[in-house]
Amino acid sequence: MSTTPGKALAGRRAQAARNDEVILEAARAVFLDDPKAPIAAVAERAGVGISALYRRYAGKEDLLRQLCHDGLRRYVAEAEAALTEPDDWAAFTGFLGGVVDADVHSLTVHLAGTFTPTEEMGRDAMRANELATILFDRARASGRLRPDAVVQDLGLLLEACAAVRVPDSKRTGELRRRQLAVLLAGLSTVSGTDPLPGPPPAAGEFDWRWRPRQ
């Protein structure tokens, strides 16, 4: 049975998409272990030739940028999904749980400053902040969120969860969910009664990490 040109093209596109997914998974693992690792290490881990990698990405910076932009898009998607939840506190906690499960902030912590963000990334970052603020404000309006918390606390909360890592990925997920529950208990008016220590994080206080490193 012969293969039609259309089917052959569809097959090649599907294979290219699978190869790209394998490359991105390999890049995530390699650069989380060592942000300074060469791009050749990604090709080796993915089991593809370096030429196949360069056909998709002009260089390491492009690959790093793609990884972080994918994470940013996932953050936005989790926030948009949470906005459909009618219970304001459940929307807030569900959003944070989804972001923790997606492990978005491991990339933020490890790769910030290793590439120059694009204008599209800047727009998506603004959208992410807008959505997180809406969810935060809804949680506050519900009366469940302590009044001295600020939306910038969310970044620190998510980074604290991302810092939890053990060799077993399933166990890592379990421990991160536990850490999130502990931190959410501290943000809730149900259990958080003592004032939070120190001045709260300010808007833009952590933006310096995204400046390219010398």
Backbone torsions as a table, in degrees:
resi	resn	phi	psi	omega
1	MET	NA	125.3	-178.2
2	SER	-82.0	155.2	179.0
3	THR	-99.5	127.6	179.2
4	THR	-72.8	154.3	178.9
5	PRO	-56.0	-38.0	-179.2
6	GLY	-64.5	-42.4	179.7
7	LYS	-68.0	-38.7	179.0
8	ALA	-62.9	-42.1	179.8
9	LEU	-64.6	-42.8	178.9
10	ALA	-62.5	-39.3	178.9
11	GLY	-64.3	-41.6	179.2
12	ARG	-65.7	-38.7	178.8
13	ARG	-65.4	-40.6	178.9
14	ALA	-64.1	-42.0	178.9
15	GLN	-65.0	-40.7	178.4
16	ALA	-62.6	-39.5	178.6
17	ALA	-65.3	-40.3	177.7
18	ARG	-65.1	-42.4	178.7
19	ASN	-62.1	-40.7	-179.7
20	ASP	-64.6	-39.7	178.2
21	GLU	-63.4	-42.2	178.7
22	VAL	-62.9	-42.4	179.9
23	ILE	-63.6	-43.9	-178.9
24	LEU	-67.2	-38.8	177.0
25	GLU	-63.7	-41.5	178.6
26	ALA	-65.9	-42.2	-179.9
27	ALA	-63.1	-41.2	178.5
28	ARG	-59.3	-47.8	-179.1
29	ALA	-64.1	-44.5	-177.6
30	VAL	-64.7	-48.1	-173.7
31	PHE	-79.2	-20.2	171.6
32	LEU	-70.2	-34.9	176.4
33	ASP	-73.0	-39.9	-176.3
34	ASP	-155.1	98.2	-179.5
35	PRO	-58.3	-20.4	-179.0
36	LYS	-91.1	2.6	-178.7
37	ALA	-61.8	146.4	179.1
38	PRO	-73.6	158.6	-179.1
39	ILE	-66.0	-23.4	177.5
40	ALA	-62.4	-30.6	178.5
41	ALA	-65.7	-31.2	177.4
42	VAL	-68.9	-46.2	179.0
43	ALA	-59.9	-41.7	-179.7
44	GLU	-64.0	-44.9	-179.1
45	ARG	-67.2	-35.5	-179.4
46	ALA	-77.3	-16.8	-178.6
47	GLY	74.7	31.8	178.2
48	VAL	-124.6	160.4	176.5
49	GLY	-72.5	153.2	-179.5
50	ILE	-61.8	-30.3	179.4
51	SER	-67.0	-35.8	177.9
52	ALA	-64.9	-36.6	178.8
53	LEU	-69.0	-43.3	-178.2
54	TYR	-70.5	-20.2	174.8
55	ARG	-67.5	-24.6	-178.5
56	ARG	-99.3	-32.9	-176.1
57	TYR	-134.4	131.8	-176.4
58	ALA	-67.1	-25.0	-178.5
59	GLY	-176.6	-176.4	-176.3
60	LYS	-61.0	-40.6	-178.0
61	GLU	-61.4	-40.8	177.6
62	ASP	-61.6	-39.1	-179.6
63	LEU	-68.1	-43.4	177.4
64	LEU	-61.9	-42.1	-179.7
65	ARG	-62.9	-41.9	179.2
66	GLN	-62.7	-43.4	179.6
67	LEU	-59.2	-48.1	-177.3
68	CYS	-70.6	-35.3	178.8
69	HIS	-68.3	-37.2	175.3
70	ASP	-60.5	-41.9	178.4
71	GLY	-64.1	-39.4	179.3
72	LEU	-65.1	-42.0	177.8
73	ARG	-64.0	-36.8	178.4
74	ARG	-65.8	-39.8	177.1
75	TYR	-58.8	-46.9	179.6
76	VAL	-62.4	-42.6	-179.6
77	ALA	-63.1	-40.5	178.4
78	GLU	-64.4	-40.3	179.9
79	ALA	-66.7	-43.2	179.7
80	GLU	-63.2	-39.7	178.0
81	ALA	-65.0	-39.8	-178.6
82	ALA	-65.4	-30.8	-178.9
83	LEU	-64.5	-17.8	178.7
84	THR	-82.1	-10.1	178.8
85	GLU	-78.3	122.4	-176.4
86	PRO	-71.2	-27.7	179.1
87	ASP	-80.2	117.8	-172.0
88	ASP	-63.0	-41.8	-179.7
89	TRP	-70.9	-40.6	177.8
90	ALA	-64.3	-36.5	176.8
91	ALA	-62.4	-44.6	-178.8
92	PHE	-63.8	-51.6	-177.5
93	THR	-70.4	-34.3	177.7
94	GLY	-65.9	-38.5	176.5
95	PHE	-60.8	-49.4	-179.4
96	LEU	-63.2	-39.4	178.1
97	GLY	-63.6	-40.2	178.6
98	GLY	-64.5	-40.0	179.3
99	VAL	-68.0	-40.2	178.0
100	VAL	-63.5	-45.1	-179.7
101	ASP	-63.0	-34.1	179.7
102	ALA	-76.0	-11.8	178.5
103	ASP	58.0	39.3	-178.6
104	VAL	-64.8	-40.4	-169.5
105	HIS	-80.5	-10.4	171.0
106	SER	-62.1	-40.1	177.5
107	LEU	-67.5	-41.3	179.7
108	THR	-56.8	-48.2	-176.4
109	VAL	-66.6	-42.3	-173.0
110	HIS	-83.9	-31.0	-170.2
111	LEU	-109.1	-6.2	178.4
112	ALA	-55.9	131.8	177.6
113	GLY	86.5	0.1	-178.6
114	THR	-95.2	-1.5	179.0
115	PHE	-154.9	166.0	178.0
116	THR	-94.9	117.9	180.0
117	PRO	-65.6	150.3	177.3
118	THR	-87.5	168.4	176.2
119	GLU	-62.9	-36.3	178.6
120	GLU	-63.6	-39.6	176.8
121	MET	-63.4	-38.4	178.1
122	GLY	-62.4	-41.6	178.1
123	ARG	-65.7	-41.7	179.2
124	ASP	-66.8	-34.7	177.4
125	ALA	-65.3	-39.5	176.8
126	MET	-64.1	-42.0	177.7
127	ARG	-62.4	-43.0	178.7
128	ALA	-59.8	-43.4	-179.7
129	ASN	-66.2	-39.6	178.7
130	GLU	-62.2	-45.3	-178.5
131	LEU	-66.6	-42.8	178.9
132	ALA	-62.5	-37.5	179.3
133	THR	-65.9	-39.8	177.6
134	ILE	-61.4	-46.4	-180.0
135	LEU	-65.1	-39.1	178.1
136	PHE	-63.4	-46.3	-179.3
137	ASP	-64.2	-37.6	176.4
138	ARG	-63.5	-42.7	179.3
139	ALA	-63.4	-39.6	178.1
140	ARG	-65.3	-41.9	-179.9
141	ALA	-64.2	-24.9	179.8
142	SER	-71.9	-15.9	-177.2
143	GLY	85.7	-0.7	-178.4
144	ARG	-90.0	-16.2	-176.3
145	LEU	-99.8	128.6	-177.0
146	ARG	-59.2	142.2	-171.1
147	PRO	-70.7	-19.8	-177.8
148	ASP	-92.7	4.5	174.4
149	ALA	-80.3	151.2	176.8
150	VAL	-126.3	159.3	-175.5
151	VAL	-61.9	-28.3	179.1
152	GLN	-66.6	-18.9	176.0
153	ASP	-63.1	-24.5	-176.8
154	LEU	-64.2	-39.2	178.7
155	GLY	-60.9	-42.0	179.2
156	LEU	-68.0	-38.1	178.2
157	LEU	-61.6	-45.5	-178.1
158	LEU	-68.6	-35.8	177.1
159	GLU	-67.6	-36.5	178.1
160	ALA	-63.0	-40.0	177.7
161	CYS	-67.9	-40.8	-179.2
162	ALA	-65.6	-25.1	-179.7
163	ALA	-70.9	-17.3	179.0
164	VAL	-78.1	118.4	-178.6
165	ARG	-154.2	128.6	173.8
166	VAL	-128.2	166.8	-176.6
167	PRO	-58.9	-33.1	-179.1
168	ASP	-84.5	117.0	-175.6
169	SER	-65.4	-36.4	178.3
170	LYS	-64.1	-43.5	179.1
171	ARG	-66.2	-36.0	175.8
172	THR	-57.5	-45.9	179.1
173	GLY	-61.3	-40.8	179.0
174	GLU	-63.9	-44.9	-178.8
175	LEU	-67.8	-35.7	178.2
176	ARG	-66.8	-40.1	177.1
177	ARG	-63.6	-38.2	177.2
178	ARG	-64.7	-44.7	178.5
179	GLN	-60.8	-41.1	178.3
180	LEU	-61.8	-43.0	179.8
181	ALA	-61.6	-40.7	178.3
182	VAL	-62.7	-45.2	-178.0
183	LEU	-68.9	-37.8	177.5
184	LEU	-66.5	-33.6	176.5
185	ALA	-62.1	-35.1	178.0
186	GLY	-71.3	-25.6	178.9
187	LEU	-87.0	-16.2	-175.2
188	SER	-83.2	140.8	176.4
189	THR	-69.9	-15.4	179.8
190	VAL	-68.8	-37.7	-177.0
191	SER	-120.7	-19.9	-177.8
192	GLY	-93.1	106.4	-176.1
193	THR	-116.9	-31.9	179.8
194	ASP	-75.9	145.0	179.2
195	PRO	-60.3	145.6	176.4
196	LEU	-71.3	140.8	-177.7
197	PRO	-77.5	149.8	172.6
198	GLY	70.0	166.2	176.0
199	PRO	-68.8	147.4	-179.2
200	PRO	-71.5	159.0	175.4
201	PRO	-62.2	142.4	-177.9
202	ALA	-95.4	156.1	176.6
203	ALA	-58.9	129.6	178.8
204	GLY	80.1	3.2	-174.9
205	GLU	-64.3	-25.8	-176.8
206	PHE	-108.2	10.3	-179.0
207	ASP	-66.0	-21.8	-178.1
208	TRP	-58.7	-24.9	-177.5
209	ARG	-65.7	-24.0	-176.0
210	TRP	-88.5	-1.6	174.0
211	ARG	-74.7	134.5	-178.9
212	PRO	-54.3	135.2	-179.1
213	ARG	-78.9	143.1	179.5
214	GLN	-80.7	NA	NA
